[in-house]
Amino acid sequence: MRPKIAANLFPLTLSLLFVGASASSAHAYLDAGTGSMILQVLLGGIAGLAIAGKLYWHKFLTVIGVRRNAPHEVDTDKETISGNARAER
């Protein structure tokens, strides 16, 4: 499968180069709303990458051996689970 991708990559790159070189200027108008939308898309993408990085950072550190898996502590005391912990008399 790798040679098939490599065989198609050169003609695709060459055709994109020719299309990009032959395109004329567009004389388009971009208002402030368009710029704001582009900025929101960029910031949303950065925020999404940051969240994904945060979620998988611990797994990455565990795989490379820097951090161990911490055992999950489960409290079976009914009073502390329900939030009604009282001092005993």
KEZA-435382 format. One record per residue: residue in three letters; z, y, x of N, C-alpha, C, O, CB in turn. Coordinates in steps of 0.1 Angstrom, whole numbers, padded with zeros to 4 digits, always signed. Atoms other than C-alpha are relative to their C-alpha. Glycine has a CB too. Layout:
# residues N
ALAZYXZYXZYXZYXZYX...
# end
This chain:
# residues 89
MET+0000-0012+0008+0000+0000+0000+0000+0013+0009-0005+0023+0005+0012+0000-0009ARG+0000-0011-0009+0006+0023+0029-0014+0005+0005-0016+0017+0005+0009-0003+0012PRO+0013-0005-0004-0030+0024+0042-0008+0007-0012-0015+0016-0009-0008-0012+0005LYS+0007-0006+0012-0042+0032+0006+0005+0015-0001-0004+0024-0004+0003-0007-0013ILE-0005-0013+0001-0020+0063+0005-0005+0009+0012-0009+0020+0010+0016+0001+0000ALA+0005-0008-0012-0030+0074+0041-0015+0003-0002-0020+0013+0003+0003-0008+0012ALA+0015-0002+0001-0067+0069+0032-0003+0011-0010-0013+0018-0009-0006-0013-0004ASN+0002-0010+0010-0064+0092+0002+0006+0014+0004+0003+0024-0002+0006-0004-0013LEU-0007-0012-0004-0042+0118+0019-0009+0010+0007-0009+0022+0004+0012-0003+0009PHE+0009-0009-0007-0069+0133+0042-0010+0007-0009-0011+0019-0009-0007-0007+0011PRO+0009-0007+0009-0095+0139+0015+0007+0010-0010+0002+0020-0013-0008-0010-0008LEU-0007-0009+0009-0069+0154-0008+0004+0013+0007+0003+0024+0001+0013-0007-0006THR-0004-0011-0008-0056+0177+0019-0012+0009+0003-0011+0022+0001+0007-0004+0013LEU+0012-0008-0003-0091+0188+0028-0006+0007-0012-0010+0019-0011-0011-0009+0006SER+0005-0007+0012-0101+0195-0008+0009+0011-0004+0004+0022-0009-0001-0010-0011LEU-0009-0011+0003-0070+0216-0014-0002+0011+0009+0000+0023+0005+0015-0005+0001LEU+0002-0010-0009-0077+0235+0017-0013+0008-0004-0013+0021-0003-0002-0005+0015PHE+0013-0007+0004-0113+0243+0005+0002+0008-0013-0003+0019-0014-0011-0010-0002VAL-0002-0007+0013-0101+0253-0030+0009+0012+0003+0006+0023-0003+0007-0009-0010GLY-0008-0011-0003-0074+0275-0015-0007+0011+0007-0004+0023+0005+0012-0004+0008ALA+0007-0009-0007-0098+0292+0008-0011+0007-0008-0014+0019-0006-0007-0006+0012SER+0010-0005+0009-0124+0298-0019+0005+0008-0012-0003+0014-0019-0010-0010-0004ALA-0006-0006+0012-0101+0312-0046+0000+0015+0003+0003+0020+0013+0014-0005-0003SER+0000-0014-0001-0105+0349-0053+0013+0006-0005+0021-0002-0011-0012+0006-0008SER-0012-0006+0004-0077+0373-0060+0001+0001-0015-0010+0002-0022+0002+0014+0006ALA-0002+0001+0015-0063+0372-0096+0002+0013-0007+0000+0014-0019+0011-0009-0003HIS-0004-0012+0006-0052+0408-0102+0009-0001-0012+0006+0004-0023-0013+0008-0004ALA-0009+0003+0011-0024+0396-0124+0012+0009+0001+0016+0015+0011+0005-0015+0001TYR-0012-0008+0001+0007+0415-0136+0012-0009-0002+0012-0017-0011-0002+0011-0011LEU-0013+0007+0002+0042+0401-0132+0010+0010-0003+0014+0018+0005+0003-0009+0013ASP-0010-0009+0004+0068+0419-0151+0014-0005+0004+0015-0015+0011+0000+0002-0015ALA-0014+0003-0005+0106+0419-0145+0005-0013-0006+0013-0020+0000+0009+0011-0004GLY-0004+0012+0007+0111+0390-0170-0005-0012+0008+0002-0022+0008-0005+0000-0014THR+0006+0011-0008+0088+0367-0149+0008-0002+0013+0011-0013+0016-0015+0003+0002GLY-0008+0000-0013+0107+0376-0117+0014-0006-0003+0019-0014+0005+0001+0013+0006SER-0013+0005+0004+0140+0369-0135-0001-0015-0003+0008-0022+0001+0005+0008-0012MET+0002+0015+0003+0127+0335-0147-0001-0008+0013+0004-0019+0014-0012-0002-0010ILE+0002+0007-0013+0116+0325-0112+0013-0001+0007+0016-0011+0013-0011+0007+0008LEU-0013-0001-0007+0150+0336-0098+0009-0010-0007+0017-0017+0000+0006+0014+0000GLN-0009+0010+0007+0168+0315-0125-0004-0014+0003+0005-0023+0005-0001+0002-0015VAL+0004+0014-0004+0147+0284-0117+0005-0003+0014+0009-0014+0016-0015-0001-0001LEU-0004+0002-0014+0154+0288-0080+0015-0002+0001+0020-0012+0008-0004+0011+0009LEU-0015+0001+0000+0192+0293-0085+0004-0012-0007+0014-0019-0003+0006+0012-0006GLY-0003+0012+0007+0193+0265-0110-0002-0013+0008+0006-0022+0008-0007-0001-0013GLY+0004+0011-0009+0176+0241-0085+0011-0001+0011+0015-0012+0014-0013+0002+0005ILE-0011+0001-0010+0201+0251-0058+0013-0005-0005+0020-0012+0001+0001+0014+0006ALA-0012+0005+0006+0230+0246-0081+0000-0015-0003+0010-0022-0001+0003+0008-0013GLY+0001+0014+0003+0217+0212-0092+0001-0008+0013+0007-0019+0013-0013-0003-0006LEU-0001+0007-0013+0213+0202-0055+0014+0000+0005+0019-0010+0011-0009+0006+0010ALA-0013-0001-0004+0248+0214-0048+0009-0010-0008+0018-0017-0002+0006+0014-0001ILE-0008+0009+0008+0263+0194-0077-0003-0015+0004+0006-0023+0005-0003+0002-0015ALA+0003+0014-0004+0244+0162-0067+0005-0003+0014+0010-0014+0016-0016-0001+0000GLY-0006+0002-0013+0255+0167-0031+0015-0003-0001+0020-0011+0006-0003+0011+0009LYS-0014+0002+0002+0291+0170-0042+0003-0014-0006+0013-0020-0002+0006+0011-0009LEU-0003+0013+0007+0289+0139-0064-0002-0012+0010+0005-0022+0009-0009-0002-0012TYR+0003+0011-0008+0274+0117-0037+0006+0001+0014+0004-0008+0023-0015-0002+0001TRP-0005-0002-0013+0292+0131-0006+0011-0011+0003+0011-0016+0015+0006+0014+0001HIS-0011+0010-0003+0322+0107-0009-0007-0014+0002-0002-0021+0011+0010+0000-0012LYS+0006+0013-0002+0299+0077-0013-0007+0000+0013-0007-0011+0020-0011-0002-0012PHE+0007+0000-0013+0279+0088+0017+0010-0002+0012+0008-0010+0021-0007+0013+0002LEU-0010+0002-0010+0311+0091+0038+0006-0014+0000+0009-0019+0011+0011+0010-0002THR-0005+0014+0001+0322+0057+0026-0010-0010+0006-0006-0019+0013+0003-0004-0015VAL+0010+0009-0006+0289+0041+0036+0000+0001+0015-0001-0010+0022-0014+0003-0006ILE+0001-0001-0014+0289+0055+0071+0014-0003+0007+0014-0004+0019-0004+0014+0004GLY-0013+0004-0005+0326+0045+0075+0010+0010+0004+0020+0008+0011-0003-0009+0012VAL-0010-0011-0003+0343+0079+0078+0012-0001-0009+0023+0002-0005-0007+0013-0001ARG-0010+0000+0010+0363+0074+0047+0001-0013-0007-0009-0020-0009-0002+0011-0011ARG-0002+0013+0007+0378+0044+0029+0000+0002-0015+0003+0014-0019+0012-0007+0005ASN-0001-0001+0015+0377+0037-0008+0015+0001-0003+0022-0008+0001-0007-0012-0007ALA-0014-0001+0004+0410+0049-0022+0002-0008-0013-0006-0007-0022+0004+0015-0003PRO-0002+0007+0012+0425+0025-0048+0004+0009-0011+0012+0019-0009+0011-0011+0002HIS-0003-0008+0011+0427+0040-0082+0014-0004-0005+0017-0015-0008-0010-0002-0012GLU-0013+0003+0004+0463+0044-0093+0001+0002-0015-0004+0012-0021+0010+0010+0007VAL-0001+0000+0015+0470+0036-0130+0014+0000-0003+0022-0009+0001-0008-0012-0006ASP-0014-0001+0004+0503+0047-0145+0001-0006-0014-0005-0002-0023+0004+0015-0001THR-0001+0007+0013+0513+0023-0172+0012+0004-0009+0014-0001-0019+0002-0015+0003ASP-0011-0006+0008+0543+0043-0184-0005+0007-0012-0013+0017-0010+0009+0009+0009LYS+0005-0006+0012+0536+0052-0220+0004+0015-0002-0004+0023-0007+0004-0008-0012GLU-0004-0014+0002+0556+0084-0219-0008+0010+0008-0011+0021+0004+0015+0001+0003THR+0008-0009-0008+0537+0099-0190-0014+0001-0004-0021+0011-0002+0002-0004+0015ILE+0014+0000+0004+0503+0089-0204-0002+0009-0012-0011+0016-0013-0004-0015-0003SER+0002-0009+0012+0509+0106-0237+0004+0014+0002+0002+0023-0007+0009-0006-0011GLY-0003-0013-0003+0522+0137-0220+0014+0004-0005+0017+0016-0004-0010+0009-0006ASN-0014-0003+0005+0557+0135-0236+0011-0006+0009+0020-0012+0004+0001-0006-0014ALA-0010+0005-0009+0576+0127-0205+0014+0007-0002+0014+0019-0003-0004+0001+0015ARG-0014-0006+0002+0614+0132-0211+0009-0005+0010+0008-0016+0015+0005-0003-0015ALA-0010+0004-0009+0643+0132-0189+0010-0010-0007+0014-0008-0018+0008+0012+0006GLU-0010+0010+0006+0666+0102-0195+0014+0005+0001+0017+0012+0011-0001-0014+0007ARG-0014-0005+0001+0702+0109-0205+0009-0009+0006+0021-0006+0006+0003+0003-0014
# end
